[in-house]
Structure formats: C-alpha cells, structure tokens
Amino acid sequence: MSLAQRSDDSLFVSLPSEAPVSDAGLTALNHALEAATPAEIIGEAARTVGPGKLALVSSFGTESAVLLAFMAEVDPSIPVVFLDTGWLFEETLAYRDTLTRQLGLRDVRTLLPDAARLAEMDAERDLWFSDPDACCRIRKVEPLARALKGFDGWLNGRKRYQGGLRASIPVVERDGTRLKFNPLANLDRADVDAAHARFNLPAHPLVAKGFASVGCMPCTSRASAEEGRAGRWAGRAKTECGIHTLLNTIEN
C-alpha cells in the first residue's frame, strides 16, 4: 500500500481492490491515507468499497459544506443521506437546498424518523428534554441504520480539532461490518476555512445569528466559533447524538 504519483502530478493511494477488513488491513489503510487530501480519501473510499457502495452522511450544519464540496469534486452522484429529525431549523432545510443546487449534488436522500416509533416513544414531543439520548436514537440513529443498509462504506465530516471523542479519530475505521471514512480528520480549522473560501461556499444562515454548531432546535444554543460544539446539548454531559457511538450496536 503506497502513495503513488499520477502523470498529472497529483497523488493517489494504491490500495488492494478488496475492502480491508482485518485489523492489519485497516492499520495499513490508515497509514496510506493519513497524509492524503480529502478528495484523495473520498476517491479511494469509493474505489475500496466498490461502485454504488459508498454514501456520505451530512447534517447540512455549519461545518458540512466543505466535505460536500470535496465529494462533489470527486463524484457528485455519491448518495448523500440527510436526517430530517422533525426538529430541524428551517434555515438548515434551506441550506440543504442551497448547497444541493450550488454543488450539483445528484442524489440527496432526506430521511424521516419512523412514525410508529415517534408515536410510541415521543407522542408529546418532549423526549428531547426527558431523555435526549433516546430522542437521538429514534430520530437519528435508527433511521440512519436503515438508510445505510446496502452500503459498505460511508463518509462523514468529523475533525480532530473538534475535540472530545473526536480528538483521536483515524482517517478510516470499522463501523460494524462497514468502513467509516473521516476525510477531514487531519485538517485544522484554518484548512477548513481555506477550503470554504476556495469553493466559494455560503455559510449556514444561522452562523450570522451566533450559532457555531447547529443540530435540532431544542438542543442547540448559541456558541462562539471558539466554543464550537459547546452549543449542543448545553448544560448536559451529552456530546454526541449516537450516530458515531451507537450505530453499529443497532445494526450488528
């Protein structure tokens, strides 16, 4: 496994045709991709898992645009999975539509929670307050588990500089039987800002209103860029919705 030079002077990662599933294969894949660009990682993710087997999961939040732009540069037909929890800001839905048009995304799939589960677990729409973990589970984790069936790999936009559980994420990791790729893992905030400018990406509408990180309305509060995700589930020990911590326990 190695980084090789193409005739156009850009780099690509030379990988085996089959997806690496052994621990040794995963370690070697991470070693090969650690210094690769986001576009190179996305391209190799698509090749590694095979045609039609890669998806990108996006919240269309304040830091979502850069990953989507890199993906569109590689292949705008890669499916984009978007979870509409029923609690999203109208500005987020509008931002989804804006980026879809600007980037020429060809397959954005908006998913809703299961109506029967909502009726059973959250008929009064107050689960976010009494049990936010359960709310995230039925509105995000379970719908995503269903949506990713049939895919062998998925892309997400986590970065190490976001801290917490994200501070040491690898470029690629195992997610049950699936591979999860983190193309922006080794970028710093300046890199993300530079890519945002290079692609001429619009900001999420709520950034101008003081929101550095945006999720569902009841669990999102204003926070500065320096505070970042501190505006999510403020005042609680919760820092993740469960997509990156519970998904494979539901599927496998």
C-alpha positions, 0 to 999 in steps of 0.5 A, a space after each residue: 500500500 503506497 502513495 503513488 504519483 499520477 502523470 498529472 502530478 497529483 497523488 493517489 493511494 494504491 490500495 488492494 481492490 478488496 475492502 480491508 477488513 482485518 485489523 492489519 488491513 485497516 492499520 495499513 489503510 490508515 497509514 496510506 491515507 493519513 497524509 492524503 487530501 480529502 478528495 484523495 480519501 473520498 476517491 479511494 473510499 469509493 474505489 475500496 468499497 466498490 461502485 454504488 457502495 459508498 454514501 456520505 452522511 451530512 447534517 447540512 450544519 455549519 461545518 458540512 459544506 466543505 466535505 460536500 464540496 470535496 465529494 462533489 469534486 470527486 463524484 457528485 452522484 455519491 448518495 448523500 443521506 440527510 436526517 430530517 429529525 422533525 426538529 430541524 431549523 428551517 434555515 438548515 432545510 434551506 441550506 440543504 437546498 442551497 448547497 444541493 443546487 450550488 454543488 450539483 449534488 445528484 442524489 440527496 436522500 432526506 430521511 424521516 424518523 419512523 412514525 410508529 416509533 415517534 408515536 410510541 416513544 415521543 407522542 408529546 414531543 418532549 423526549 428531547 428534554 426527558 431523555 435526549 439520548 433516546 430522542 437521538 436514537 429514534 430520530 437519528 440513529 435508527 433511521 440512519 441504520 436503515 438508510 445505510 443498509 446496502 452500503 459498505 462504506 460511508 463518509 462523514 465530516 468529523 475533525 480532530 480539532 473538534 475535540 472530545 471523542 473526536 480528538 483521536 479519530 483515524 482517517 478510516 475505521 470499522 463501523 460494524 461490518 462497514 468502513 467509516 471514512 473521516 476525510 477531514 480528520 487531519 485538517 485544522 480549522 484554518 484548512 477548513 476555512 481555506 477550503 470554504 473560501 476556495 469553493 466559494 461556499 455560503 455559510 449556514 444562515 444561522 452562523 450570522 445569528 451566533 450559532 457555531 454548531 447547529 443540530 435540532 432546535 431544542 438542543 442547540 444554543 448559541 456558541 462562539 466559533 471558539 466554543 464550537 460544539 459547546 452549543 449542543 446539548 448545553 448544560 448536559 454531559 451529552 456530546 454526541 447524538 449516537 450516530 458515531 457511538 451507537 450505530 453499529 450496536 443497532 445494526 450488528 
